[in-house]
Amino acid sequence: MAAETPVTLGPSPARRDALTRRIRLLVAATLAYNVVEAVVALTAGTLASSSALIGFGLDSVVEVSSAAAVAWQFSARDHAVREARERTALRIIAMSFFALAAYVAVDAVRALTGSGEAERSIVGIALAALSLVVMPFLSFAQRRAGRALGSASAVADSRQTLLCTYLSAVLLVGLLLHATLGWSWADPIAALVISGIAVKEGRDAWRGKGCCA
């Protein structure tokens, strides 16, 4: 009888520990960046009376809650405890997506109906451009590590970070069009699309879909 070939299920313990450390570092970096991003966006948005910038700042707050949920999960040293915490982390991330979608949708409708003219914000434009560079890198690195580890919560949080990239692009285009052409409607229209994406990602996170595809 031919010898059976052993089947390796998942990463080795050493590889799992290395991936866990990488995710912890990426989550810490995401948390730190989003705290700074939230403070700058909310301050600049208030000074410019920009609902788009304020919404972007609140998105950063949602990002912090999502990353904090993953940080809490991976703070456990024991692998079994981390797995037990994953479902709760996924619920928190899903609710963060839903809260973000609701806010963006309401804010977009309010902007479309006309609730005041925002001023041009150079700080907001610079922040959106910087986030458009930083966020894709953090999202890709965490998604890759999360899939290798088989962690649905890490992957879901990376999608939250990727959504922030889309919002950065929307914010940047909206602020530039408003500053150069006076097109105040461009940002809220795109924001409604982002809101729909957030709802889908929230459903996937709630169901634990898309972990290791």
Backbone as a printed PyTorch tensor [residue, N CA C, xyz], in Angstrom:
tensor([[[  0.8500,  -1.1870,   0.0000],
         [  0.0000,   0.0000,   0.0000],
         [  0.8870,   1.2390,   0.0000]],

        [[  0.5780,   2.1680,  -0.8820],
         [  1.3820,   3.3800,  -0.9700],
         [  1.1840,   4.2360,   0.2710]],

        [[  2.2900,   4.8520,   0.6680],
         [  2.2190,   5.7110,   1.8470],
         [  1.3680,   6.9400,   1.5560]],

        [[  0.5560,   7.3040,   2.5330],
         [ -0.3020,   8.4680,   2.3500],
         [  0.4960,   9.7500,   2.5270]],

        [[  0.1950,  10.7330,   1.6870],
         [  0.8760,  12.0170,   1.7810],
         [  0.2260,  12.8580,   2.8670]],

        [[  0.9900,  13.3320,   3.8310],
         [  0.3870,  14.1350,   4.9070],
         [ -0.1670,  15.4450,   4.3620]],

        [[ -1.2730,  15.8750,   4.9180],
         [ -1.9210,  17.1100,   4.4990],
         [ -1.7450,  18.1620,   5.5890]],

        [[ -1.2120,  19.3120,   5.2020],
         [ -1.0060,  20.3960,   6.1590],
         [ -2.2370,  21.2920,   6.1900]],

        [[ -2.8170,  21.4210,   7.3560],
         [ -4.0100,  22.2460,   7.5070],
         [ -3.6190,  23.5720,   8.1430]],

        [[ -3.6480,  24.6330,   7.3380],
         [ -3.3510,  25.9650,   7.8630],
         [ -1.8730,  26.1730,   8.0710]],

        [[ -1.4840,  27.3710,   8.4900],
         [ -0.0730,  27.6820,   8.6980],
         [  0.4890,  26.9750,   9.9170]],

        [[  1.8000,  26.7980,   9.9310],
         [  2.4540,  26.1910,  11.0820],
         [  2.3800,  27.1360,  12.2700]],

        [[  2.5970,  26.6360,  13.4890],
         [  2.5500,  27.5220,  14.6640],
         [  3.5010,  28.7090,  14.5610]],

        [[  4.7010,  28.4830,  14.0480],
         [  5.6630,  29.5790,  13.9180],
         [  5.1760,  30.6220,  12.9080]],

        [[  4.6340,  30.1270,  11.7860],
         [  4.1040,  31.0280,  10.7650],
         [  2.8900,  31.7870,  11.3070]],

        [[  2.0420,  31.0920,  12.0700],
         [  0.8600,  31.7260,  12.6540],
         [  1.2650,  32.8540,  13.5990]],

        [[  2.2990,  32.6050,  14.4180],
         [  2.7630,  33.6450,  15.3440],
         [  3.3170,  34.8500,  14.5870]],

        [[  4.0430,  34.5850,  13.4940],
         [  4.6060,  35.6820,  12.7070],
         [  3.5000,  36.5110,  12.0590]],

        [[  2.4770,  35.8330,  11.5280],
         [  1.3600,  36.5400,  10.9210],
         [  0.5680,  37.3290,  11.9630]],

        [[  0.4130,  36.7610,  13.1370],
         [ -0.3010,  37.4580,  14.2130],
         [  0.4270,  38.7390,  14.5950]],

        [[  1.7700,  38.6630,  14.7150],
         [  2.5530,  39.8610,  15.0460],
         [  2.4200,  40.9110,  13.9380]],

        [[  2.4010,  40.4570,  12.6910],
         [  2.2770,  41.3950,  11.5680],
         [  0.9250,  42.0990,  11.6010]],

        [[ -0.1260,  41.3340,  11.8750],
         [ -1.4650,  41.9350,  11.9390],
         [ -1.5380,  42.9420,  13.0840]],

        [[ -0.9490,  42.6110,  14.2310],
         [ -0.9450,  43.5430,  15.3580],
         [ -0.2800,  44.8720,  14.9670]],

        [[  0.8510,  44.7840,  14.2770],
         [  1.5650,  45.9980,  13.8660],
         [  0.7420,  46.8090,  12.8710]],

        [[  0.1120,  46.1190,  11.9190],
         [ -0.6880,  46.8130,  10.9080],
         [ -1.9160,  47.4670,  11.5320]],

        [[ -2.5390,  46.7660,  12.4760],
         [ -3.7020,  47.3360,  13.1550],
         [ -3.2880,  48.5510,  13.9800]],

        [[ -2.1390,  48.4720,  14.6430],
         [ -1.6450,  49.6110,  15.4310],
         [ -1.3810,  50.8070,  14.5210]],

        [[ -0.7720,  50.5540,  13.3600],
         [ -0.5030,  51.6350,  12.4080],
         [ -1.7990,  52.2460,  11.8930]],

        [[ -2.7930,  51.3920,  11.6200],
         [ -4.0950,  51.8820,  11.1500],
         [ -4.7780,  52.7200,  12.2200]],

        [[ -4.7280,  52.2580,  13.4570],
         [ -5.3190,  53.0100,  14.5600],
         [ -4.6710,  54.3870,  14.7020]],

        [[ -3.3320,  54.4210,  14.6970],
         [ -2.6140,  55.6830,  14.8800],
         [ -2.9320,  56.6640,  13.7560]],

        [[ -2.9110,  56.1620,  12.5220],
         [ -3.1690,  57.0490,  11.3830],
         [ -4.5950,  57.5900,  11.4190]],

        [[ -5.5460,  56.7270,  11.7500],
         [ -6.9470,  57.1560,  11.7330],
         [ -7.2680,  58.1350,  12.8560]],

        [[ -6.5880,  58.0340,  13.9790],
         [ -6.7880,  59.0140,  15.0450],
         [ -6.3510,  60.3920,  14.5640]],

        [[ -5.1600,  60.4560,  13.9460],
         [ -4.6680,  61.7290,  13.4030],
         [ -5.5950,  62.2220,  12.2920]],

        [[ -6.0020,  61.3100,  11.4190],
         [ -6.8800,  61.6610,  10.3030],
         [ -8.2090,  62.2230,  10.8080]],

        [[ -8.7610,  61.6140,  11.8420],
         [-10.0390,  62.0750,  12.3860],
         [ -9.9130,  63.4850,  12.9500]],

        [[ -8.8530,  63.7290,  13.7170],
         [ -8.6620,  65.0540,  14.3240],
         [ -8.5110,  66.1290,  13.2580]],

        [[ -7.6680,  65.8530,  12.2490],
         [ -7.4260,  66.8400,  11.1870],
         [ -8.6890,  67.0770,  10.3650]],

        [[ -9.3740,  65.9980,   9.9730],
         [-10.5600,  66.1260,   9.1260],
         [-11.6970,  66.8480,   9.8470]],

        [[-11.9430,  66.4910,  11.1030],
         [-13.0290,  67.1240,  11.8540],
         [-12.7350,  68.6040,  12.1180]],

        [[-11.4670,  68.9140,  12.3940],
         [-11.0870,  70.3130,  12.6220],
         [-11.2160,  71.1280,  11.3390]],

        [[-10.6380,  70.5880,  10.2360],
         [-10.7010,  71.2990,   8.9570],
         [-12.1370,  71.3990,   8.4550]],

        [[-12.9230,  70.3390,   8.6700],
         [-14.3110,  70.3480,   8.2230],
         [-15.1460,  71.3640,   8.9710]],

        [[-14.8980,  71.4990,  10.2670],
         [-15.6250,  72.4860,  11.0640],
         [-15.2640,  73.9090,  10.6470]],

        [[-13.9690,  74.1520,  10.4200],
         [-13.5230,  75.4890,  10.0230],
         [-14.0590,  75.8820,   8.6450]],

        [[-14.1790,  74.8850,   7.7250],
         [-14.6400,  75.1690,   6.3660],
         [-16.1380,  74.9400,   6.1950]],

        [[-16.8170,  74.5180,   7.2620],
         [-18.2530,  74.1760,   7.1870],
         [-18.5090,  73.1410,   6.0940]],

        [[-17.5920,  72.1530,   6.0060],
         [-17.6690,  71.1230,   4.9650],
         [-18.2510,  69.8380,   5.5310]],

        [[-19.4540,  69.4830,   5.0950],
         [-20.0730,  68.2320,   5.5570],
         [-19.2970,  67.0190,   5.0520]],

        [[-18.6650,  67.1450,   3.8660],
         [-17.8770,  66.0380,   3.3320],
         [-16.6640,  65.7570,   4.2080]],

        [[-15.9680,  66.8070,   4.6260],
         [-14.7960,  66.6250,   5.4780],
         [-15.1900,  66.1110,   6.8620]],

        [[-16.2800,  66.6300,   7.4090],
         [-16.7490,  66.1490,   8.7080],
         [-17.1460,  64.6810,   8.6150]],

        [[-17.8320,  64.3160,   7.5280],
         [-18.1900,  62.9180,   7.3190],
         [-16.9690,  62.0230,   7.1960]],

        [[-15.9310,  62.5430,   6.5310],
         [-14.6870,  61.7810,   6.3850],
         [-14.0290,  61.5890,   7.7490]],

        [[-14.0910,  62.6270,   8.5850],
         [-13.5370,  62.5090,   9.9240],
         [-14.2780,  61.4930,  10.7620]],

        [[-15.6070,  61.4820,  10.6470],
         [-16.3990,  60.4880,  11.3810],
         [-16.1330,  59.0820,  10.8610]],

        [[-15.8690,  58.9600,   9.5540],
         [-15.4770,  57.6600,   9.0070],
         [-14.1990,  57.1740,   9.6670]],

        [[-13.2770,  58.0980,   9.9270],
         [-12.0280,  57.7290,  10.5950],
         [-12.3030,  57.2100,  12.0040]],

        [[-13.2980,  57.8000,  12.6780],
         [-13.6870,  57.3130,  14.0030],
         [-14.2240,  55.8880,  13.9100]],

        [[-15.0250,  55.6220,  12.8690],
         [-15.5400,  54.2720,  12.6410],
         [-14.3850,  53.3150,  12.3610]],

        [[-13.3940,  53.7780,  11.5730],
         [-12.2050,  52.9740,  11.2940],
         [-11.4910,  52.5940,  12.5890]],

        [[-11.4120,  53.5350,  13.5080],
         [-10.7420,  53.2800,  14.7810],
         [-11.4700,  52.1810,  15.5580]],

        [[-12.7940,  52.2290,  15.5620],
         [-13.5620,  51.2060,  16.2880],
         [-13.3710,  49.8300,  15.6620]],

        [[-13.3010,  49.7850,  14.3400],
         [-13.0890,  48.5190,  13.6400],
         [-11.7090,  47.9460,  13.9430]],

        [[-10.6860,  48.8080,  13.8320],
         [ -9.3190,  48.3510,  14.1110],
         [ -9.1610,  47.9680,  15.5750]],

        [[ -9.8380,  48.6950,  16.4620],
         [ -9.7560,  48.3700,  17.8890],
         [-10.3460,  46.9890,  18.1790]],

        [[-11.4110,  46.6310,  17.4480],
         [-12.0180,  45.3140,  17.6320],
         [-11.0340,  44.2120,  17.2570]],

        [[-10.3090,  44.4120,  16.1590],
         [ -9.3180,  43.4120,  15.7390],
         [ -8.1340,  43.3990,  16.7060]],

        [[ -7.7300,  44.5920,  17.1750],
         [ -6.6290,  44.6540,  18.1430],
         [ -7.0000,  43.8960,  19.4180]],

        [[ -8.2680,  44.0500,  19.8540],
         [ -8.7380,  43.3160,  21.0370],
         [ -8.6830,  41.8150,  20.7960]],

        [[ -9.1150,  41.3870,  19.6250],
         [ -9.0990,  39.9610,  19.3210],
         [ -7.6800,  39.4060,  19.3600]],

        [[ -6.7340,  40.1240,  18.7240],
         [ -5.3750,  39.6120,  18.6070],
         [ -4.5010,  39.9500,  19.8130]],

        [[ -5.0850,  40.6180,  20.8230],
         [ -4.3320,  40.8590,  22.0520],
         [ -4.2000,  39.5840,  22.8730]],

        [[ -5.0760,  38.6080,  22.5920],
         [ -5.0040,  37.3220,  23.2960],
         [ -3.8060,  36.5240,  22.7840]],

        [[ -3.0400,  35.9840,  23.6900],
         [ -1.8690,  35.1960,  23.3110],
         [ -2.2500,  33.8120,  22.8270]],

        [[ -3.3280,  33.2850,  23.3650],
         [ -3.7520,  31.9270,  23.0240],
         [ -4.5590,  31.9250,  21.7240]],

        [[ -4.2020,  31.0280,  20.8190],
         [ -4.8680,  30.9520,  19.5140],
         [ -6.3510,  30.6300,  19.6620]],

        [[ -6.6850,  29.7440,  20.5830],
         [ -8.0890,  29.3540,  20.7760],
         [ -8.9200,  30.5310,  21.2630]],

        [[ -8.3580,  31.3680,  22.1280],
         [ -9.0720,  32.5440,  22.6170],
         [ -9.2960,  33.5380,  21.4770]],

        [[ -8.2820,  33.7140,  20.6180],
         [ -8.4390,  34.6180,  19.4730],
         [ -9.5630,  34.1540,  18.5580]],

        [[ -9.6280,  32.8460,  18.3250],
         [-10.6970,  32.3100,  17.4790],
         [-12.0680,  32.5280,  18.1220]],

        [[-12.1300,  32.3790,  19.4420],
         [-13.3980,  32.5680,  20.1410],
         [-13.8610,  34.0220,  20.0770]],

        [[-12.9250,  34.9490,  20.0470],
         [-13.2550,  36.3720,  19.9950],
         [-13.6070,  36.8580,  18.5840]],

        [[-13.2820,  36.0460,  17.5770],
         [-13.4190,  36.5280,  16.2050],
         [-14.8580,  36.9020,  15.8540]],

        [[-15.8220,  36.1050,  16.2890],
         [-17.2170,  36.3790,  15.9410],
         [-17.6690,  37.7350,  16.4840]],

        [[-17.2680,  38.0350,  17.7180],
         [-17.6180,  39.3320,  18.2980],
         [-16.9640,  40.4630,  17.5200]],

        [[-15.6860,  40.2710,  17.1430],
         [-14.9800,  41.2890,  16.3680],
         [-15.6690,  41.5310,  15.0260]],

        [[-16.1230,  40.4530,  14.3920],
         [-16.8240,  40.5900,  13.1150],
         [-18.1260,  41.3640,  13.2760]],

        [[-18.8440,  41.1310,  14.3760],
         [-20.0920,  41.8600,  14.6300],
         [-19.8240,  43.3590,  14.7860]],

        [[-18.7600,  43.6880,  15.5100],
         [-18.4110,  45.0920,  15.7140],
         [-18.0440,  45.7510,  14.3920]],

        [[-17.2700,  45.0320,  13.5650],
         [-16.8760,  45.5760,  12.2630],
         [-18.0970,  45.7740,  11.3740]],

        [[-19.0030,  44.7880,  11.3760],
         [-20.2170,  44.8970,  10.5640],
         [-21.0510,  46.0980,  10.9830]],

        [[-21.2400,  46.2730,  12.2840],
         [-22.0110,  47.4090,  12.7660],
         [-21.3380,  48.7290,  12.4220]],

        [[-19.9900,  48.7290,  12.3900],
         [-19.2590,  49.9280,  11.9840],
         [-19.5570,  50.2650,  10.5290]],

        [[-19.5900,  49.2460,   9.6800],
         [-19.9480,  49.4530,   8.2730],
         [-21.3520,  50.0390,   8.1520]],

        [[-22.3050,  49.4670,   8.8860],
         [-23.6960,  49.9350,   8.7940],
         [-23.8320,  51.3780,   9.2910]],

        [[-23.1320,  51.6860,  10.3880],
         [-23.1820,  53.0560,  10.9150],
         [-22.5890,  54.0370,   9.9120]],

        [[-21.4830,  53.6450,   9.2920],
         [-20.8530,  54.5050,   8.2910],
         [-21.7730,  54.7110,   7.0970]],

        [[-22.3920,  53.6250,   6.6260],
         [-23.2940,  53.7190,   5.4740],
         [-24.4580,  54.6500,   5.7670]],

        [[-25.0230,  54.5330,   6.9740],
         [-26.1640,  55.3740,   7.3330],
         [-25.7660,  56.8450,   7.3770]],

        [[-24.6330,  57.1200,   7.9950],
         [-24.2140,  58.5210,   8.0930],
         [-23.9240,  59.1110,   6.7160]],

        [[-23.1520,  58.3740,   5.9070],
         [-22.7800,  58.8850,   4.5800],
         [-24.0260,  59.1350,   3.7350]],

        [[-25.0070,  58.2210,   3.8010],
         [-26.2240,  58.3820,   3.0150],
         [-27.0130,  59.6080,   3.4570]],

        [[-27.1950,  59.7600,   4.7710],
         [-27.9430,  60.9170,   5.2880],
         [-27.2330,  62.2140,   4.9510]],

        [[-25.9070,  62.2280,   5.1190],
         [-25.1340,  63.4360,   4.8420],
         [-25.1620,  63.7830,   3.3510]],

        [[-25.1370,  62.7410,   2.4980],
         [-25.1810,  62.9820,   1.0570],
         [-26.5210,  63.5760,   0.6390]],

        [[-27.6060,  63.0390,   1.1790],
         [-28.9340,  63.5740,   0.8650],
         [-29.0530,  65.0100,   1.3510]],

        [[-28.5300,  65.2790,   2.5410],
         [-28.5750,  66.6380,   3.0730],
         [-27.7830,  67.6030,   2.1830]],

        [[-26.6320,  67.1460,   1.6790],
         [-25.8230,  67.9890,   0.8050],
         [-26.5240,  68.2420,  -0.5270]],

        [[-27.2130,  67.2160,  -1.0340],
         [-27.9160,  67.3660,  -2.3160],
         [-29.0960,  68.3260,  -2.2060]],

        [[-29.7380,  68.3410,  -1.0510],
         [-30.8810,  69.2280,  -0.8700],
         [-30.4560,  70.6560,  -0.5550]],

        [[-29.1460,  70.8500,  -0.2960],
         [-28.6170,  72.1900,  -0.1010],
         [-28.7700,  72.6810,   1.3090]],

        [[-27.7190,  72.5240,   2.1130],
         [-27.7790,  72.9420,   3.5130],
         [-26.6330,  73.8970,   3.8510]],

        [[-26.2540,  74.7360,   2.8990],
         [-25.1740,  75.6850,   3.1610],
         [-23.9850,  75.4440,   2.2570]],

        [[-23.2780,  76.4870,   1.9250],
         [-22.1290,  76.4170,   1.0240],
         [-20.8430,  76.2640,   1.8350]],

        [[-20.0880,  75.2150,   1.5330],
         [-18.8180,  74.9930,   2.2320],
         [-17.7190,  75.8390,   1.5970]],

        [[-16.7050,  76.1490,   2.3980],
         [-15.5590,  76.8920,   1.8920],
         [-14.5120,  75.9220,   1.3570]],

        [[-13.5990,  76.4410,   0.5390],
         [-12.5120,  75.6080,   0.0140],
         [-11.5630,  75.2490,   1.1600]],

        [[-11.0690,  74.0070,   1.1570],
         [-10.1740,  73.5510,   2.2200],
         [ -8.9280,  72.9110,   1.6100]],

        [[ -7.8240,  73.6420,   1.6520],
         [ -6.5550,  73.1000,   1.1650],
         [ -6.0800,  71.9640,   2.0590]],

        [[ -6.2970,  72.1170,   3.3750],
         [ -5.9210,  71.0550,   4.3170],
         [ -6.6900,  69.7730,   4.0100]],

        [[ -7.9800,  69.9060,   3.7020],
         [ -8.7930,  68.7410,   3.3650],
         [ -8.3170,  68.0450,   2.1020]],

        [[ -7.9470,  68.8320,   1.0940],
         [ -7.4380,  68.2640,  -0.1550],
         [ -6.1410,  67.4970,   0.0950]],

        [[ -5.2410,  68.0860,   0.8900],
         [ -3.9670,  67.4280,   1.1870],
         [ -4.1880,  66.1420,   1.9840]],

        [[ -5.1110,  66.1830,   2.9540],
         [ -5.3920,  64.9990,   3.7660],
         [ -5.9670,  63.8750,   2.9190]],

        [[ -6.9020,  64.1960,   2.0300],
         [ -7.5060,  63.1770,   1.1680],
         [ -6.4610,  62.5480,   0.2520]],

        [[ -5.5580,  63.3760,  -0.2830],
         [ -4.5050,  62.8610,  -1.1690],
         [ -3.5570,  61.9370,  -0.4070]],

        [[ -3.1980,  62.3180,   0.8300],
         [ -2.3090,  61.4760,   1.6350],
         [ -2.9720,  60.1430,   1.9730]],

        [[ -4.2420,  60.1850,   2.3650],
         [ -4.9650,  58.9540,   2.7020],
         [ -5.1020,  58.0360,   1.4950]],

        [[ -5.1880,  58.6390,   0.3230],
         [ -5.3020,  57.8490,  -0.9010],
         [ -4.0310,  57.0510,  -1.1860]],

        [[ -2.9240,  57.4880,  -0.5950],
         [ -1.6470,  56.7740,  -0.7440],
         [ -1.4410,  55.7710,   0.3900]],

        [[ -1.7580,  56.1800,   1.6230],
         [ -1.4730,  55.3540,   2.8050],
         [ -2.4430,  54.1850,   2.9480]],

        [[ -3.7390,  54.4390,   2.7800],
         [ -4.7520,  53.4290,   3.0670],
         [ -4.6810,  52.1730,   2.1900]],

        [[ -4.4350,  52.2990,   0.8750],
         [ -4.3450,  51.0610,   0.0850],
         [ -3.2180,  50.1430,   0.5450]],

        [[ -2.1000,  50.7270,   0.9440],
         [ -0.9750,  49.9190,   1.4290],
         [ -1.3510,  49.1600,   2.6980]],

        [[ -1.9420,  49.8620,   3.6730],
         [ -2.3440,  49.2110,   4.9170],
         [ -3.3960,  48.1310,   4.6720]],

        [[ -4.3530,  48.4340,   3.7830],
         [ -5.4150,  47.4730,   3.4900],
         [ -4.8610,  46.2040,   2.8390]],

        [[ -3.9980,  46.3750,   1.8380],
         [ -3.4400,  45.2210,   1.1280],
         [ -2.6060,  44.3500,   2.0590]],

        [[ -1.7570,  44.9940,   2.8810],
         [ -0.8840,  44.2350,   3.7670],
         [ -1.6890,  43.4560,   4.7950]],

        [[ -2.7240,  44.0840,   5.3650],
         [ -3.5220,  43.3840,   6.3770],
         [ -4.3870,  42.2940,   5.7540]],

        [[ -4.9390,  42.5550,   4.5660],
         [ -5.7580,  41.5340,   3.9130],
         [ -4.9180,  40.3000,   3.5790]],

        [[ -3.6960,  40.5340,   3.0970],
         [ -2.8150,  39.4210,   2.7520],
         [ -2.4660,  38.5890,   3.9900]],

        [[ -2.1270,  39.2720,   5.0980],
         [ -1.7920,  38.5520,   6.3270],
         [ -3.0180,  37.8570,   6.8980]],

        [[ -4.1770,  38.5130,   6.8460],
         [ -5.4000,  37.9220,   7.3710],
         [ -5.8140,  36.6720,   6.6220]],

        [[ -5.6730,  36.6980,   5.3050],
         [ -6.0230,  35.5180,   4.5040],
         [ -5.0550,  34.3730,   4.7670]],

        [[ -3.7720,  34.6970,   4.9000],
         [ -2.7820,  33.6570,   5.1770],
         [ -3.0400,  33.0090,   6.5300]],

        [[ -3.5040,  33.8250,   7.4870],
         [ -3.7880,  33.3060,   8.8210],
         [ -5.1640,  32.6510,   8.9020]],

        [[ -6.0570,  32.9820,   7.9530],
         [ -7.4150,  32.4660,   7.9880],
         [ -8.2990,  33.2380,   8.9450]],

        [[ -8.0110,  34.5370,   9.1140],
         [ -8.7640,  35.3700,  10.0450],
         [ -9.7770,  36.2290,   9.2980]],

        [[-11.0630,  35.9190,   9.4740],
         [-12.1170,  36.6810,   8.8100],
         [-12.1890,  38.1110,   9.3280]],

        [[-11.9060,  38.3090,  10.6180],
         [-11.9950,  39.6560,  11.1900],
         [-10.8940,  40.5640,  10.6530]],

        [[ -9.6840,  40.0260,  10.5020],
         [ -8.5850,  40.8250,   9.9480],
         [ -8.8780,  41.2100,   8.5100]],

        [[ -9.4430,  40.2790,   7.7400],
         [ -9.8060,  40.5740,   6.3590],
         [-10.9270,  41.6060,   6.3100]],

        [[-11.9180,  41.4730,   7.1830],
         [-13.0260,  42.4210,   7.2140],
         [-12.5320,  43.8190,   7.5780]],

        [[-11.5970,  43.8960,   8.5140],
         [-11.0430,  45.2040,   8.8860],
         [-10.2420,  45.8000,   7.7290]],

        [[ -9.5680,  44.9570,   6.9600],
         [ -8.8260,  45.4550,   5.7980],
         [ -9.7840,  46.0260,   4.7570]],

        [[-10.9930,  45.4510,   4.6810],
         [-11.9980,  45.9940,   3.7660],
         [-12.5030,  47.3440,   4.2580]],

        [[-12.5960,  47.4840,   5.5660],
         [-12.9670,  48.7740,   6.1320],
         [-11.9310,  49.8330,   5.7530]],

        [[-10.6580,  49.4550,   5.8180],
         [ -9.5850,  50.3650,   5.4340],
         [ -9.6410,  50.6660,   3.9390]],

        [[ -9.9700,  49.6460,   3.1240],
         [-10.0870,  49.8690,   1.6870],
         [-11.2450,  50.8090,   1.3750]],

        [[-12.3330,  50.6770,   2.1310],
         [-13.4620,  51.5790,   1.9410],
         [-13.0510,  53.0160,   2.2350]],

        [[-12.1720,  53.1990,   3.2250],
         [-11.6540,  54.5270,   3.5250],
         [-10.8700,  55.0710,   2.3410]],

        [[-10.2300,  54.1780,   1.5820],
         [ -9.5320,  54.6020,   0.3680],
         [-10.5210,  55.1570,  -0.6450]],

        [[-11.6460,  54.4500,  -0.8350],
         [-12.6700,  54.9310,  -1.7600],
         [-13.2150,  56.2840,  -1.3090]],

        [[-13.4550,  56.4060,   0.0040],
         [-13.9590,  57.6670,   0.5240],
         [-12.9290,  58.7840,   0.3520]],

        [[-11.6460,  58.4430,   0.4710],
         [-10.5970,  59.4400,   0.2480],
         [-10.6370,  59.9450,  -1.1860]],

        [[-10.8360,  59.0160,  -2.1270],
         [-10.9160,  59.4070,  -3.5340],
         [-12.1460,  60.2710,  -3.7870]],

        [[-13.2760,  59.8620,  -3.1970],
         [-14.5130,  60.6380,  -3.3420],
         [-14.3280,  62.0400,  -2.7610]],

        [[-13.7490,  62.1010,  -1.5590],
         [-13.5340,  63.3930,  -0.9120],
         [-12.6110,  64.2710,  -1.7390]],

        [[-11.5200,  63.6800,  -2.2440],
         [-10.5610,  64.4510,  -3.0200],
         [-11.1950,  65.0210,  -4.2830]],

        [[-11.9180,  64.1750,  -5.0210],
         [-12.5770,  64.6320,  -6.2400],
         [-13.6160,  65.7060,  -5.9160]],

        [[-14.4020,  65.4600,  -4.8590],
         [-15.4350,  66.4230,  -4.4820],
         [-14.8590,  67.7700,  -4.0900]],

        [[-13.7890,  67.7620,  -3.2770],
         [-13.1740,  69.0170,  -2.8500],
         [-12.5240,  69.7550,  -4.0150]],

        [[-11.8860,  68.9910,  -4.9190],
         [-11.2430,  69.6240,  -6.0760],
         [-12.2760,  70.2280,  -7.0300]],

        [[-13.3640,  69.4820,  -7.2940],
         [-14.4010,  69.9990,  -8.1820],
         [-15.0850,  71.2220,  -7.5710]],

        [[-15.2760,  71.1540,  -6.2670],
         [-15.9000,  72.3050,  -5.5930],
         [-14.9770,  73.5250,  -5.6240]],

        [[-13.6550,  73.2660,  -5.4110],
         [-12.7010,  74.3660,  -5.3600],
         [-12.4410,  74.9820,  -6.7290]],

        [[-12.4730,  74.1510,  -7.7900],
         [-12.1110,  74.6540,  -9.1210],
         [-13.3050,  75.0030,  -9.9950]],

        [[-14.3670,  74.1870,  -9.9170],
         [-15.5100,  74.3900, -10.8180],
         [-16.8040,  74.7520, -10.0920]],

        [[-16.7980,  74.6350,  -8.7730],
         [-18.0080,  74.9490,  -8.0240],
         [-19.0810,  73.8800,  -8.1130]],

        [[-18.7020,  72.6320,  -8.4590],
         [-19.6770,  71.5300,  -8.5750],
         [-19.8960,  70.9070,  -7.1930]],

        [[-20.8330,  71.4080,  -6.4540],
         [-21.0730,  70.9180,  -5.0990],
         [-21.8190,  69.5890,  -5.0660]],

        [[-22.3910,  69.1630,  -6.1830],
         [-23.2090,  67.9410,  -6.1980],
         [-22.3880,  66.6750,  -6.4440]],

        [[-21.1260,  66.8120,  -6.9180],
         [-20.3330,  65.6410,  -7.3110],
         [-20.0350,  64.7290,  -6.1200]],

        [[-19.6620,  65.3150,  -5.0040],
         [-19.3060,  64.5130,  -3.8330],
         [-20.4770,  63.7150,  -3.2600]],

        [[-21.6570,  64.3360,  -3.0200],
         [-22.7540,  63.5490,  -2.4390],
         [-23.2500,  62.4230,  -3.3390]],

        [[-23.1970,  62.5960,  -4.6640],
         [-23.6110,  61.5150,  -5.5650],
         [-22.6830,  60.3080,  -5.4100]],

        [[-21.3830,  60.5740,  -5.4250],
         [-20.4280,  59.4760,  -5.2550],
         [-20.5330,  58.8690,  -3.8570]],

        [[-20.8280,  59.7090,  -2.8610],
         [-20.9550,  59.2120,  -1.4870],
         [-22.1030,  58.2130,  -1.3490]],

        [[-23.1760,  58.4180,  -2.1070],
         [-24.2950,  57.4710,  -2.0700],
         [-23.8600,  56.0960,  -2.5940]],

        [[-22.9970,  56.0880,  -3.6010],
         [-22.4640,  54.8190,  -4.1090],
         [-21.6160,  54.1410,  -3.0390]],

        [[-20.7730,  54.9170,  -2.3690],
         [-19.9430,  54.3850,  -1.2950],
         [-20.8040,  53.8140,  -0.1750]],

        [[-21.9260,  54.4770,   0.1090],
         [-22.8310,  53.9910,   1.1500],
         [-23.3560,  52.5980,   0.8130]],

        [[-23.7010,  52.3910,  -0.4650],
         [-24.1660,  51.0710,  -0.8930],
         [-23.0920,  50.0150,  -0.7420]],

        [[-21.8380,  50.3810,  -1.0620],
         [-20.7230,  49.4480,  -0.9060],
         [-20.5370,  49.0920,   0.5670]],

        [[-20.6800,  50.0990,   1.4420],
         [-20.5130,  49.8620,   2.8730],
         [-21.5530,  48.8780,   3.3960]],

        [[-22.7870,  48.9740,   2.9170],
         [-23.8360,  48.0440,   3.3420],
         [-23.4760,  46.6170,   2.9390]],

        [[-22.9980,  46.4410,   1.7090],
         [-22.6090,  45.1070,   1.2380],
         [-21.4690,  44.5430,   2.0790]],

        [[-20.4380,  45.3680,   2.3380],
         [-19.3100,  44.9000,   3.1210],
         [-19.7470,  44.5750,   4.5530]],

        [[-20.6960,  45.3550,   5.0870],
         [-21.2030,  45.0760,   6.4190],
         [-21.9080,  43.7280,   6.4810]],

        [[-22.7020,  43.4260,   5.4540],
         [-23.3950,  42.1240,   5.4060],
         [-22.3850,  40.9910,   5.3340]],

        [[-21.3390,  41.1690,   4.5120],
         [-20.3250,  40.1250,   4.3760],
         [-19.5840,  39.9000,   5.6900]],

        [[-19.2720,  40.9940,   6.3830],
         [-18.5790,  40.8670,   7.6640],
         [-19.4690,  40.1640,   8.6890]],

        [[-20.7570,  40.5110,   8.6970],
         [-21.6990,  39.8920,   9.6410],
         [-21.7880,  38.3860,   9.4240]],

        [[-21.7390,  37.9880,   8.1450],
         [-21.8380,  36.5610,   7.8120],
         [-20.4740,  35.8760,   7.8100]],

        [[-19.3790,  36.6420,   7.9600],
         [-18.0570,  36.0580,   7.9490],
         [-17.5990,  35.6160,   6.5880]],

        [[-18.0950,  36.2950,   5.5370],
         [-17.7560,  35.9070,   4.1630],
         [-16.4370,  36.5490,   3.7260]],

        [[-15.8460,  35.9360,   2.7050],
         [-14.7050,  36.5450,   2.0400],
         [-13.3850,  36.4450,   2.7910]],

        [[-13.2840,  35.5070,   3.7070],
         [-12.0590,  35.4590,   4.5030],
         [-10.8410,  35.0960,   3.6710]],

        [[-10.8690,  33.9840,   3.0300],
         [ -9.6330,  33.4620,   2.4630],
         [ -9.7420,  33.1660,   0.9840]],

        [[-10.6360,  33.8650,   0.2770],
         [-10.7950,  33.6120,  -1.1440],
         [ -9.5680,  34.0850,  -1.8970]]])
